[in-house]
Amino acid sequence: MKKGLTMSLLVAASIPAVHADEGMWTLYNLPQQVYETMQAEGFTMPYNDLYNSKNSLKNAVVNFSGFCSGVVVSPDGLVFTNHHCGFEAIRSHSTVEHDYMLNGFVANSYAEELPNKDMFVSFMKEQKDITDYINAQHIDKLNSDQKALLIDSLQNAMTDSIKKIDSTLHIDIDAFYEGNKWYATTYQDFTDLRLVFTVPKSMGKFGGETDNWMWPRQTCDFSVFRIYADPKTNGPAAYSKDNVPYKPERWAQVSLQGYQDKDYAMTIGYPGSTSRYLSSYGIQERRNSLNTPMAQVRGVKQEVMQKHMRADEGVRIKYDSKFAHSANYWKNSLGMNKCIDSIGLINQKQIFEAKIRAWQDTAKDLEHKVDFDLLARLYKKRMEISYVLTNWSESFSRRSDVEFSIRALKLNNGMEVKGPKDNAKKQYFQFEDNSNDWDAPLDKEVLATLLKNYREHVNSKYLPKFYQTIDKKFGGNYTEYVDFLYNKSIIMKKDAKIYFNSKSYKKDPGVIYGEDLMDIREDLREGIGLLNDSIDEQEKYLCAAKIRMEQDLPHYSDANFTMRLSYGQVSSFDLGGKDSGYYTVAESIVEKMKKGEKIFDYQAEPIMQQLMSEKDFGQYQDKKTGKMQLCFLTNNDITGGNSGSPMFNGKGELIGLAFDGNWDSLSSDINFDSRLARCIGVDIRYVLYMIDKWGHADRLIKEINAK
């Protein structure tokens, strides 16, 4: 049964009981019926303490840097998130001499905590429905570009208004229910965020790609940051040595009490994107035109990256974060397609759409009807283009992780113009020195590999013009062509001034390469752009039809990286015909560590094996089992962006951090299977054990004050 809610769609009569394990609920309008179900499952906090009160739990949860979630755990602004969410910050501070990625990091005082460029945490202050206001602007009469401009202008106007009240606030406007609803959310961002603690990568990413999206897990996936604030106002401030630890309104009480099977469990965080209202045609496109090429291209790229990273520690440090991000979505795409096929999801959607088609043929007072035949024709046209565009993006855009391609495209995307304003000939572009972020041999081999791979997987009419140069001048040798680009183009020269009005600029092979890529991209985007608005309109009607047809049931909106609550229970699942168990213990990680010589992802420092082999784990071991419990399972509904989301018990106390889903959850972005989909969390007692016994960070243990 689907869950969700638009307040105006709820009928006054009682509704059937909803599953307690599906749904990403907005907090400001959480329906009373859902709250009562939460209570029946074991939630004991007052309704107002979720969102409305000054002491509300939402005030302890943060958007972590725009791609993850986190939770404030102390009166001095300490924030827990996942290790992989802090990955880039940890990597950026690492050198071969001081490799915090490899060896971990402990700040023993405020002065040792490390500032981070371009990182932030964001607190949600308020959310409200502004659908009537948006509809009054006649948004339905606009195309997608015009809609984006309208929303941007309204968002800016609302932000300008609220800044007159409080200069630290801003407002975002987001579409919900496929554009049938619009909400405005007020945020406050803190940009002085400092690294406080991280375990070595061997623990924070234990199991690596071998265990990613798998169960059982033993990964100690956490890192610790601190929010700093203006010393006079306790408000947001740009980094300054004079800033002081932030004093939050609310922080989460960390619990040492653990959990039992079927105990209430809840996540609050920022799930990124789901598409559960998506049509069968949309799912087919995602399977064949998005997931399949993404997995294929990343697979060949990652083989090259891994070879270079394992051969050189300096290269590994540069690419650790990039590889992890790429590999995560590579495996996600493979797993999602497997789930789509194994449960026959496309066929299930087609059967449901037949019901909607029959219902809307008899329904009265429908403003719009879904034209399923039109939707099928539109998707058929778009699938070919989206397949090529995915191949193009994975091979040449920022997703490729190829510095040469990124720079070549950036020249065509509004780089800052330097030099005298009154002398065009002396104006130039200049790339910042980011030599610490990439490696030339790796970059060149990946580019040559992707050039060859792109040609093998797309129709020749979608090949950029430079492929003619590869054939005619280099006899089809991609390596020689890449060497030519690197040697002859100015765009990879350190600190080079690129005079874009010169004759040599137009002849530069890197410039030509970028322009040829842009030509193909623009053709592809133009082709898709002609179809997107019509498809989006029909998908919007489909969502509205489902809600109207099932108006006696609540319906949650798809995730869009706004704060959501999901609830359920601590729960195992059927794993190959056997009960999976709902937690792992220290003995299981020791077993895997012993396989480290054969399985690279199970390698760990001797001290880690020693720490995990203790006979007595003190206050951190479970009181009932007597075991050191590492990771655990709930049936909470999560997706990308939920990484680092706090996992609460029925009292609103912190028991873990969500960091992954199991293999059977990989279709959850488009379909949630409550029987098999599980949220994997790191036990907060495991987190504290590592802070205490590995990091010897007594000051943090005292500050957190777990009970």
ROTISE-846044 format. One record per residue (C-alpha): residue number from 1; x negated, y negated, z. Coordinates in steps of 0.5 Angstrom, whole numbers, plus 500, padded with zeros to 3 digits. Layout:
(NUM,(X,Y,Z)) ...
This chain:
(1,(500,500,500)) (2,(497,493,498)) (3,(497,488,504)) (4,(497,480,503)) (5,(501,474,504)) (6,(503,468,502)) (7,(507,465,507)) (8,(513,463,503)) (9,(513,470,500)) (10,(515,473,507)) (11,(522,475,508)) (12,(525,474,515)) (13,(527,481,516)) (14,(522,486,519)) (15,(517,489,514)) (16,(514,496,513)) (17,(508,497,517)) (18,(502,496,514)) (19,(495,500,513)) (20,(490,497,518)) (21,(485,498,514)) (22,(486,494,507)) (23,(486,487,506)) (24,(482,481,506)) (25,(486,476,510)) (26,(486,468,511)) (27,(486,466,518)) (28,(490,460,518)) (29,(496,463,516)) (30,(495,470,518)) (31,(502,473,519)) (32,(505,475,525)) (33,(507,482,523)) (34,(500,483,521)) (35,(497,480,528)) (36,(502,485,532)) (37,(499,491,528)) (38,(492,489,530)) (39,(495,489,537)) (40,(498,496,536)) (41,(491,498,534)) (42,(487,495,540)) (43,(486,488,539)) (44,(487,484,545)) (45,(485,476,544)) (46,(491,471,543)) (47,(493,469,536)) (48,(491,462,537)) (49,(484,464,539)) (50,(483,467,532)) (51,(483,460,528)) (52,(487,455,532)) (53,(484,453,538)) (54,(477,450,540)) (55,(475,457,542)) (56,(477,460,536)) (57,(473,466,534)) (58,(472,463,527)) (59,(468,458,530)) (60,(462,463,531)) (61,(462,466,524)) (62,(458,462,518)) (63,(457,462,511)) (64,(450,464,511)) (65,(446,460,505)) (66,(452,461,500)) (67,(451,468,499)) (68,(452,472,506)) (69,(455,472,512)) (70,(453,471,519)) (71,(455,470,527)) (72,(452,465,532)) (73,(450,469,538)) (74,(448,464,543)) (75,(449,457,546)) (76,(442,455,543)) (77,(445,456,536)) (78,(442,463,534)) (79,(444,466,528)) (80,(445,474,526)) (81,(445,476,519)) (82,(442,482,515)) (83,(435,483,514)) (84,(437,483,506)) (85,(440,476,507)) (86,(434,473,510)) (87,(430,477,505)) (88,(428,471,501)) (89,(426,467,507)) (90,(422,472,510)) (91,(418,473,503)) (92,(417,466,502)) (93,(413,465,508)) (94,(409,471,507)) (95,(402,472,504)) (96,(397,477,503)) (97,(394,475,510)) (98,(400,474,514)) (99,(405,479,510)) (100,(412,478,515)) (101,(416,482,510)) (102,(411,488,511)) (103,(409,487,518)) (104,(415,483,521)) (105,(415,476,525)) (106,(417,474,532)) (107,(417,467,534)) (108,(415,466,541)) (109,(417,459,542)) (110,(421,454,538)) (111,(415,451,536)) (112,(413,457,532)) (113,(420,458,529)) (114,(419,457,521)) (115,(423,452,517)) (116,(426,454,510)) (117,(427,450,504)) (118,(434,450,501)) (119,(438,454,506)) (120,(444,453,510)) (121,(449,455,515)) (122,(456,453,514)) (123,(462,453,519)) (124,(469,453,516)) (125,(473,447,520)) (126,(480,448,517)) (127,(484,451,511)) (128,(491,449,508)) (129,(495,450,502)) (130,(495,445,497)) (131,(499,448,492)) (132,(504,443,491)) (133,(499,438,490)) (134,(495,441,485)) (135,(502,443,481)) (136,(504,436,481)) (137,(498,434,477)) (138,(500,439,471)) (139,(495,444,472)) (140,(498,449,468)) (141,(498,445,462)) (142,(490,445,462)) (143,(485,449,459)) (144,(480,452,463)) (145,(475,447,462)) (146,(480,441,464)) (147,(482,445,470)) (148,(475,445,472)) (149,(474,438,471)) (150,(481,436,475)) (151,(479,441,481)) (152,(472,438,481)) (153,(475,431,481)) (154,(480,432,486)) (155,(475,436,491)) (156,(471,430,490)) (157,(476,425,492)) (158,(478,429,498)) (159,(471,430,500)) (160,(470,422,500)) (161,(476,421,504)) (162,(474,426,510)) (163,(467,423,510)) (164,(470,416,512)) (165,(472,420,518)) (166,(466,424,519)) (167,(460,424,514)) (168,(458,431,516)) (169,(464,434,513)) (170,(466,436,505)) (171,(472,440,502)) (172,(472,445,497)) (173,(478,447,493)) (174,(479,454,491)) (175,(484,458,487)) (176,(488,464,490)) (177,(493,469,488)) (178,(490,469,481)) (179,(491,461,481)) (180,(498,462,483)) (181,(496,458,490)) (182,(491,453,491)) (183,(487,452,498)) (184,(483,446,501)) (185,(478,448,506)) (186,(474,443,510)) (187,(466,445,512)) (188,(461,443,516)) (189,(454,445,513)) (190,(447,445,517)) (191,(441,445,513)) (192,(436,446,518)) (193,(435,453,519)) (194,(429,456,522)) (195,(427,464,522)) (196,(426,466,529)) (197,(425,474,528)) (198,(425,480,523)) (199,(423,487,524)) (200,(418,490,518)) (201,(421,491,512)) (202,(420,499,513)) (203,(426,498,518)) (204,(430,492,516)) (205,(430,496,509)) (206,(429,503,511)) (207,(432,508,506)) (208,(431,503,500)) (209,(434,505,494)) (210,(434,512,496)) (211,(439,511,501)) (212,(443,504,499)) (213,(450,505,498)) (214,(450,512,502)) (215,(451,515,508)) (216,(448,517,513)) (217,(444,511,514)) (218,(439,509,519)) (219,(437,502,517)) (220,(436,496,522)) (221,(439,491,517)) (222,(438,484,521)) (223,(434,478,521)) (224,(435,472,526)) (225,(435,465,525)) (226,(436,458,529)) (227,(441,452,527)) (228,(437,446,529)) (229,(441,439,529)) (230,(440,432,530)) (231,(438,431,537)) (232,(443,425,538)) (233,(449,427,535)) (234,(448,435,535)) (235,(451,434,528)) (236,(448,436,521)) (237,(441,433,520)) (238,(435,434,514)) (239,(429,438,517)) (240,(425,434,522)) (241,(420,436,527)) (242,(425,432,532)) (243,(431,436,531)) (244,(433,441,537)) (245,(437,447,537)) (246,(444,446,536)) (247,(449,447,541)) (248,(455,451,538)) (249,(463,450,540)) (250,(463,458,540)) (251,(459,463,540)) (252,(460,471,540)) (253,(459,475,546)) (254,(454,481,544)) (255,(457,487,547)) (256,(453,493,550)) (257,(459,497,551)) (258,(459,501,544)) (259,(465,504,541)) (260,(469,510,540)) (261,(472,514,534)) (262,(479,510,532)) (263,(477,504,537)) (264,(479,498,534)) (265,(474,494,529)) (266,(474,488,525)) (267,(470,484,521)) (268,(470,476,519)) (269,(466,474,514)) (270,(465,471,507)) (271,(467,477,502)) (272,(465,474,495)) (273,(469,477,489)) (274,(475,482,488)) (275,(479,483,483)) (276,(485,488,485)) (277,(490,485,481)) (278,(486,486,475)) (279,(490,489,469)) (280,(488,496,467)) (281,(485,492,460)) (282,(481,488,465)) (283,(478,494,469)) (284,(476,498,462)) (285,(472,491,460)) (286,(469,491,467)) (287,(467,499,466)) (288,(465,499,459)) (289,(462,491,458)) (290,(460,489,464)) (291,(458,495,469)) (292,(455,500,463)) (293,(450,495,460)) (294,(448,491,467)) (295,(446,498,469)) (296,(442,500,463)) (297,(438,494,462)) (298,(436,493,470)) (299,(434,501,470)) (300,(429,500,464)) (301,(427,493,468)) (302,(426,496,475)) (303,(422,501,472)) (304,(417,496,470)) (305,(417,492,476)) (306,(416,498,481)) (307,(410,500,477)) (308,(407,493,478)) (309,(409,492,485)) (310,(406,499,487)) (311,(400,497,484)) (312,(399,491,488)) (313,(401,488,494)) (314,(401,481,492)) (315,(405,483,486)) (316,(410,486,491)) (317,(411,480,496)) (318,(412,476,490)) (319,(418,481,487)) (320,(420,484,493)) (321,(427,480,494)) (322,(428,480,486)) (323,(427,487,486)) (324,(432,488,491)) (325,(437,484,489)) (326,(437,487,482)) (327,(437,494,484)) (328,(443,493,489)) (329,(447,491,483)) (330,(444,496,479)) (331,(447,502,483)) (332,(453,498,485)) (333,(455,498,477)) (334,(453,506,477)) (335,(457,507,483)) (336,(463,503,481)) (337,(464,506,474)) (338,(463,513,477)) (339,(469,512,482)) (340,(473,509,477)) (341,(473,515,473)) (342,(473,520,479)) (343,(480,517,481)) (344,(483,516,474)) (345,(483,508,476)) (346,(485,506,469)) (347,(491,511,468)) (348,(493,509,475)) (349,(494,502,473)) (350,(497,503,467)) (351,(502,507,470)) (352,(503,501,475)) (353,(504,496,469)) (354,(509,501,466)) (355,(513,500,472)) (356,(512,492,472)) (357,(514,492,465)) (358,(521,496,466)) (359,(522,491,472)) (360,(521,485,469)) (361,(525,487,463)) (362,(531,487,468)) (363,(529,481,473)) (364,(533,475,473)) (365,(530,468,474)) (366,(523,469,472)) (367,(519,463,470)) (368,(514,467,466)) (369,(513,475,464)) (370,(507,479,462)) (371,(506,480,455)) (372,(502,487,456)) (373,(502,487,448)) (374,(498,481,448)) (375,(494,482,453)) (376,(492,489,450)) (377,(490,485,444)) (378,(486,479,447)) (379,(482,484,451)) (380,(480,488,445)) (381,(477,482,442)) (382,(474,480,448)) (383,(470,487,450)) (384,(466,487,444)) (385,(463,480,446)) (386,(463,481,453)) (387,(459,487,452)) (388,(454,483,448)) (389,(454,477,453)) (390,(452,482,459)) (391,(446,485,455)) (392,(444,478,453)) (393,(444,475,460)) (394,(441,481,463)) (395,(435,481,458)) (396,(434,473,458)) (397,(437,469,463)) (398,(435,468,470)) (399,(438,475,471)) (400,(432,478,467)) (401,(427,475,473)) (402,(423,474,467)) (403,(419,467,468)) (404,(418,466,461)) (405,(425,466,459)) (406,(428,462,465)) (407,(423,457,463)) (408,(425,457,455)) (409,(432,456,457)) (410,(431,451,462)) (411,(428,446,457)) (412,(435,446,453)) (413,(439,445,460)) (414,(438,438,462)) (415,(431,438,465)) (416,(429,432,469)) (417,(426,427,464)) (418,(419,424,466)) (419,(415,418,464)) (420,(417,411,462)) (421,(424,410,460)) (422,(422,405,455)) (423,(417,409,451)) (424,(421,416,448)) (425,(414,418,445)) (426,(411,419,452)) (427,(417,422,456)) (428,(416,429,458)) (429,(418,435,462)) (430,(414,438,467)) (431,(415,445,471)) (432,(414,445,478)) (433,(408,450,480)) (434,(412,456,482)) (435,(406,461,481)) (436,(407,464,487)) (437,(413,467,485)) (438,(411,471,479)) (439,(406,475,476)) (440,(404,474,469)) (441,(402,482,467)) (442,(409,484,470)) (443,(413,478,467)) (444,(410,480,460)) (445,(411,487,460)) (446,(418,486,463)) (447,(419,481,457)) (448,(417,486,452)) (449,(421,492,454)) (450,(427,488,455)) (451,(426,485,448)) (452,(426,492,445)) (453,(432,494,449)) (454,(436,489,447)) (455,(435,490,440)) (456,(437,498,441)) (457,(443,496,444)) (458,(447,491,440)) (459,(449,490,433)) (460,(444,486,429)) (461,(448,480,428)) (462,(447,478,435)) (463,(440,478,434)) (464,(436,472,435)) (465,(432,469,429)) (466,(426,470,433)) (467,(427,478,432)) (468,(425,476,424)) (469,(418,474,427)) (470,(417,480,431)) (471,(418,484,425)) (472,(414,480,419)) (473,(409,477,423)) (474,(408,483,429)) (475,(410,489,425)) (476,(415,490,430)) (477,(410,490,436)) (478,(414,487,442)) (479,(407,487,446)) (480,(404,483,441)) (481,(409,478,440)) (482,(410,477,448)) (483,(402,476,448)) (484,(403,471,442)) (485,(408,467,446)) (486,(404,467,453)) (487,(398,464,449)) (488,(401,459,444)) (489,(406,456,448)) (490,(405,450,453)) (491,(411,452,457)) (492,(407,457,461)) (493,(401,452,462)) (494,(400,450,469)) (495,(402,443,470)) (496,(403,442,463)) (497,(406,435,461)) (498,(411,438,455)) (499,(412,432,450)) (500,(419,434,447)) (501,(419,428,442)) (502,(413,430,439)) (503,(412,434,433)) (504,(408,440,436)) (505,(414,441,441)) (506,(419,443,435)) (507,(413,448,433)) (508,(412,451,440)) (509,(413,458,439)) (510,(416,458,446)) (511,(421,452,445)) (512,(423,456,438)) (513,(424,462,442)) (514,(429,459,447)) (515,(433,455,442)) (516,(434,462,438)) (517,(437,465,445)) (518,(441,459,446)) (519,(444,459,439)) (520,(446,466,440)) (521,(449,465,447)) (522,(453,459,445)) (523,(456,463,439)) (524,(458,468,444)) (525,(461,463,449)) (526,(465,460,444)) (527,(468,467,442)) (528,(470,468,449)) (529,(472,461,450)) (530,(477,462,445)) (531,(480,468,449)) (532,(479,467,456)) (533,(485,462,458)) (534,(490,466,454)) (535,(487,472,458)) (536,(487,468,465)) (537,(494,466,464)) (538,(497,473,463)) (539,(493,476,469)) (540,(496,470,473)) (541,(503,472,471)) (542,(501,479,472)) (543,(499,478,479)) (544,(506,473,480)) (545,(510,479,478)) (546,(507,484,483)) (547,(508,480,489)) (548,(515,478,486)) (549,(517,485,485)) (550,(514,487,492)) (551,(517,481,495)) (552,(519,485,502)) (553,(511,487,503)) (554,(505,482,504)) (555,(500,481,499)) (556,(493,478,501)) (557,(489,474,495)) (558,(483,477,492)) (559,(476,475,495)) (560,(473,468,493)) (561,(468,467,498)) (562,(472,464,503)) (563,(473,466,510)) (564,(477,473,511)) (565,(479,477,516)) (566,(479,485,516)) (567,(481,490,521)) (568,(482,497,522)) (569,(478,503,526)) (570,(471,506,527)) (571,(472,512,523)) (572,(469,517,519)) (573,(471,520,512)) (574,(471,526,508)) (575,(464,527,505)) (576,(463,533,501)) (577,(468,537,504)) (578,(465,536,511)) (579,(467,530,517)) (580,(461,525,515)) (581,(461,523,523)) (582,(462,516,525)) (583,(455,514,527)) (584,(447,516,527)) (585,(442,517,532)) (586,(435,516,533)) (587,(433,523,532)) (588,(436,522,525)) (589,(431,517,523)) (590,(425,520,526)) (591,(427,526,521)) (592,(427,522,515)) (593,(420,518,517)) (594,(417,525,517)) (595,(419,525,510)) (596,(415,519,508)) (597,(409,522,505)) (598,(414,525,499)) (599,(420,519,499)) (600,(417,512,499)) (601,(423,509,502)) (602,(422,513,508)) (603,(415,511,510)) (604,(415,507,517)) (605,(409,505,521)) (606,(407,510,527)) (607,(410,505,532)) (608,(417,505,529)) (609,(417,513,529)) (610,(414,512,537)) (611,(420,507,538)) (612,(425,512,535)) (613,(422,518,539)) (614,(423,515,546)) (615,(427,520,551)) (616,(430,514,554)) (617,(433,508,551)) (618,(435,505,557)) (619,(441,500,557)) (620,(441,501,549)) (621,(443,508,549)) (622,(450,510,549)) (623,(453,511,555)) (624,(458,517,553)) (625,(453,520,548)) (626,(447,519,552)) (627,(444,517,545)) (628,(441,511,541)) (629,(446,510,536)) (630,(443,506,530)) (631,(449,505,525)) (632,(456,506,525)) (633,(462,507,520)) (634,(469,503,520)) (635,(475,503,515)) (636,(474,495,515)) (637,(475,492,508)) (638,(469,489,505)) (639,(465,487,499)) (640,(459,483,497)) (641,(458,477,501)) (642,(460,480,507)) (643,(453,482,508)) (644,(452,480,515)) (645,(459,479,517)) (646,(460,480,525)) (647,(463,487,527)) (648,(468,485,533)) (649,(471,490,538)) (650,(478,489,540)) (651,(476,484,545)) (652,(473,480,540)) (653,(466,482,542)) (654,(460,483,537)) (655,(459,491,536)) (656,(455,490,530)) (657,(453,487,523)) (658,(456,490,517)) (659,(451,491,511)) (660,(453,496,506)) (661,(459,500,504)) (662,(459,508,502)) (663,(458,511,495)) (664,(466,512,495)) (665,(467,504,496)) (666,(464,502,490)) (667,(470,501,486)) (668,(473,497,492)) (669,(472,491,488)) (670,(478,493,484)) (671,(481,498,488)) (672,(481,500,496)) (673,(481,507,497)) (674,(483,507,505)) (675,(481,515,505)) (676,(474,514,503)) (677,(472,507,503)) (678,(468,505,509)) (679,(464,499,512)) (680,(457,501,514)) (681,(454,497,520)) (682,(448,496,524)) (683,(450,498,532)) (684,(448,491,535)) (685,(445,495,541)) (686,(440,498,535)) (687,(438,490,534)) (688,(437,489,541)) (689,(433,495,542)) (690,(428,492,536)) (691,(428,485,539)) (692,(426,488,546)) (693,(422,494,545)) (694,(418,492,538)) (695,(418,485,538)) (696,(418,484,546)) (697,(422,477,545)) (698,(424,477,552)) (699,(426,470,551)) (700,(431,472,546)) (701,(434,477,550)) (702,(435,473,555)) (703,(438,467,551)) (704,(443,473,548)) (705,(445,475,554)) (706,(449,481,552)) (707,(453,485,557)) 
